[in-house]
Amino acid sequence: MRWDRPTDVVRRLADAVAWLVLAARARAADAGGQGLVEYGLILSLSALFAVVVLVFFGGTLSAVLQAVGNAIDSAT
């Protein structure tokens, strides 16, 4: 898998979410299943948000971090 291709990352993330949902449904028979589903949804949505932010703002974030690194180098 290449991390520079957003479609590959999103596809893997969708597969992980599908697996979490299936695992949560299998454990939904007991009372703890609802908590597992909620944590799985929170985790998957957080990961999806992070991927989207990095895809859209990755270049800008890289430029900002490069500027901070250059400022630190010039200060020492």
C-alpha positions in Angstrom: 0.0 0.0 0.0 1.3 3.4 -0.9 0.6 6.1 1.7 0.9 8.9 -0.9 -2.3 7.7 -2.6 -5.3 8.9 -0.6 -7.6 6.4 -2.2 -5.6 3.5 -0.9 -5.6 4.9 2.6 -9.4 5.6 2.5 -10.0 2.1 1.1 -8.0 0.5 3.9 -9.8 2.7 6.5 -13.2 1.6 5.1 -12.1 -2.0 5.4 -11.1 -1.5 9.0 -14.4 0.2 9.8 -16.3 -2.6 8.2 -14.4 -5.1 10.2 -15.1 -3.1 13.4 -18.8 -3.1 12.7 -18.9 -6.8 12.0 -16.9 -7.5 15.2 -19.2 -5.2 17.2 -22.3 -6.9 15.8 -20.9 -10.3 16.8 -20.5 -9.1 20.3 -23.7 -7.1 20.5 -25.5 -10.0 22.2 -24.1 -8.9 25.6 -24.5 -5.6 27.3 -20.9 -4.6 26.6 -21.4 -4.7 22.8 -22.9 -1.2 22.7 -19.9 0.3 24.3 -17.6 -1.5 21.8 -19.7 -0.1 18.9 -19.4 3.4 20.2 -15.7 3.2 20.8 -15.3 1.7 17.3 -17.2 4.5 15.7 -15.3 7.1 17.6 -12.0 5.5 16.6 -12.9 5.1 13.0 -14.3 8.6 12.6 -11.3 10.1 14.3 -9.0 8.2 11.9 -11.0 9.3 8.9 -10.9 12.9 10.0 -7.1 12.7 10.5 -6.7 11.2 7.0 -8.9 13.9 5.4 -7.1 16.7 7.2 -3.7 15.3 6.1 -4.8 14.9 2.5 -6.1 18.4 2.2 -3.6 20.3 4.5 -0.6 18.0 4.3 1.4 20.4 2.0 0.6 23.4 4.2 1.5 21.5 7.4 4.7 20.4 5.8 5.6 24.0 4.9 4.8 25.2 8.4 6.9 22.5 10.0 9.8 23.3 7.6 9.6 27.0 8.5 9.7 26.1 12.2 12.7 23.8 11.6 14.5 26.5 9.7 13.8 29.0 12.4 15.2 26.7 15.0 18.3 26.0 12.9 19.0 29.6 12.4 18.6 30.4 16.1 21.2 27.9 17.2 
